[in-house]
Amino acid sequence: MKVIGFNHVTIRVSDLQQSLGFYREILGMDLIHQGRRDVYLEWGTAWVCLMEKKGERRDDMAGLGVDHVAFTIAEEDFDEAVEKLREHRVTILRGPMERGGGRVINFLDPDGVQLELYTGSLEERMKVWE
């Protein structure tokens, strides 16, 4: 099996419209499709599906599973992205900081899903972890 890259991630959300506003207006993702309970967004070469699960709380999804979703961002766009997160009072968990050969910031979406913006590459990170 030969995988050629990251394709997409599906994130369960409690309120589709609230999350859609966050991912479009704050993060700048492009809306590609909107269904009754899901939306598909594009961000660079990655795409994100938001799937509404009414009645679920973040506590219901605790435990094993996805820890966070990281997206590559260009070094020259990093500071502007951090400022936008701060302007919108997005909960920042860690950073901005240098880590693993790049700059990183970890933050939460409206449902508490941890997202990351990272300027480095896998190759750069492995140099640090060796």
Backbone torsions as a table, in degrees:
resi	resn	phi	psi	omega
1	MET	NA	126.1	-179.2
2	LYS	-118.5	106.6	177.5
3	VAL	-87.4	138.4	-176.8
4	ILE	-108.7	-0.6	176.6
5	GLY	159.2	176.8	177.7
6	PHE	-71.9	135.7	-178.7
7	ASN	-106.8	-64.7	-179.7
8	HIS	-159.9	169.8	172.6
9	VAL	-134.4	143.4	175.0
10	THR	-110.0	127.8	-177.6
11	ILE	-117.6	126.2	176.4
12	ARG	-77.5	131.6	-179.1
13	VAL	-128.5	154.1	-178.8
14	SER	-87.5	-26.9	-177.9
15	ASP	-138.5	103.7	-173.5
16	LEU	-59.1	-43.8	-177.2
17	GLN	-67.1	-41.2	177.5
18	GLN	-62.3	-46.5	-179.2
19	SER	-67.1	-38.9	178.4
20	LEU	-59.6	-42.6	176.9
21	GLY	-60.3	-44.2	179.6
22	PHE	-61.9	-51.5	-175.1
23	TYR	-69.1	-32.1	179.1
24	ARG	-84.8	-54.4	-171.4
25	GLU	-75.6	-40.5	-177.3
26	ILE	-88.9	-47.9	-177.5
27	LEU	-86.1	-19.7	175.5
28	GLY	82.2	24.9	177.7
29	MET	-74.7	150.7	179.4
30	ASP	-94.0	129.9	177.9
31	LEU	-76.5	125.1	179.9
32	ILE	-104.9	-39.8	-178.1
33	HIS	-151.5	140.5	174.2
34	GLN	-128.6	118.5	175.5
35	GLY	-101.8	-166.9	179.9
36	ARG	-72.0	-38.1	-176.5
37	ARG	-126.6	10.9	179.3
38	ASP	-151.2	157.7	173.4
39	VAL	-137.4	152.5	174.8
40	TYR	-118.9	127.5	-177.5
41	LEU	-122.0	150.5	178.3
42	GLU	-117.8	140.4	-179.9
43	TRP	-143.6	98.8	-174.4
44	GLY	65.4	-128.1	179.6
45	THR	-93.2	-2.4	179.4
46	ALA	-99.4	155.3	170.8
47	TRP	-130.6	151.8	-173.9
48	VAL	-126.9	132.2	173.4
49	CYS	-106.3	129.2	171.9
50	LEU	-105.0	125.1	-177.2
51	MET	-119.6	117.3	-177.2
52	GLU	-74.8	130.7	176.4
53	LYS	-127.4	80.7	-178.2
54	LYS	-58.2	141.2	177.1
55	GLY	88.3	-13.9	177.5
56	GLU	-85.3	142.7	174.8
57	ARG	-113.0	159.6	179.3
58	ARG	-56.8	-36.9	179.2
59	ASP	-58.6	-33.1	-179.7
60	ASP	-66.8	-22.2	-174.4
61	MET	-104.4	6.4	-177.4
62	ALA	-67.6	161.7	178.0
63	GLY	107.5	-144.1	-177.7
64	LEU	-68.8	156.3	179.9
65	GLY	134.8	-159.2	-177.9
66	VAL	-69.6	129.7	177.3
67	ASP	-82.1	-49.0	177.3
68	HIS	-161.6	165.9	177.6
69	VAL	-119.7	124.8	-177.3
70	ALA	-110.2	140.1	178.2
71	PHE	-122.4	141.9	176.7
72	THR	-76.5	136.9	174.5
73	ILE	-133.6	143.8	179.3
74	ALA	-67.4	143.8	179.1
75	GLU	-52.2	-42.6	-176.5
76	GLU	-70.6	-14.0	178.8
77	ASP	-101.7	-6.6	-172.4
78	PHE	-63.1	-51.6	-176.6
79	ASP	-60.7	-40.3	177.9
80	GLU	-63.0	-40.5	178.7
81	ALA	-64.2	-43.6	178.7
82	VAL	-60.3	-44.8	-180.0
83	GLU	-61.8	-40.7	179.5
84	LYS	-64.3	-42.3	177.2
85	LEU	-60.2	-43.8	179.4
86	ARG	-64.8	-43.7	179.8
87	GLU	-57.6	-37.1	-178.3
88	HIS	-91.4	9.4	177.3
89	ARG	54.1	39.0	175.9
90	VAL	-71.0	138.5	179.1
91	THR	-68.3	117.0	178.7
92	ILE	-100.8	124.2	-177.9
93	LEU	-89.0	-37.1	-175.9
94	ARG	-154.7	136.5	175.9
95	GLY	94.8	-174.3	4.7
96	PRO	-69.4	146.4	-177.9
97	MET	-160.7	166.4	172.7
98	GLU	-86.7	129.9	179.7
99	ARG	-158.9	130.7	174.2
100	GLY	60.6	34.1	177.0
101	GLY	85.9	12.4	178.6
102	GLY	-158.3	178.9	175.9
103	ARG	-95.0	143.5	-172.7
104	VAL	-143.3	147.4	169.8
105	ILE	-143.3	133.5	177.8
106	ASN	-113.5	136.6	-175.3
107	PHE	-149.9	171.0	-177.4
108	LEU	-111.4	143.9	170.5
109	ASP	-83.1	179.5	-176.6
110	PRO	-59.6	-23.3	179.3
111	ASP	-97.5	5.2	178.9
112	GLY	86.7	13.5	175.1
113	VAL	-75.5	128.6	-177.8
114	GLN	-82.2	125.7	177.4
115	LEU	-117.7	157.0	-179.2
116	GLU	-138.6	140.7	167.9
117	LEU	-110.2	131.9	-173.5
118	TYR	-139.2	132.7	-177.2
119	THR	-92.3	-12.8	-174.9
120	GLY	-89.4	-174.7	178.8
121	SER	-122.8	167.8	176.7
122	LEU	-60.1	-41.5	179.7
123	GLU	-59.5	-45.9	179.1
124	GLU	-63.7	-40.5	-179.5
125	ARG	-65.1	-39.8	-178.2
126	MET	-67.6	-28.5	175.4
127	LYS	-62.5	-37.8	-178.2
128	VAL	-76.2	-37.0	-174.7
129	TRP	-80.1	-15.2	-177.3
130	GLU	-62.0	NA	NA
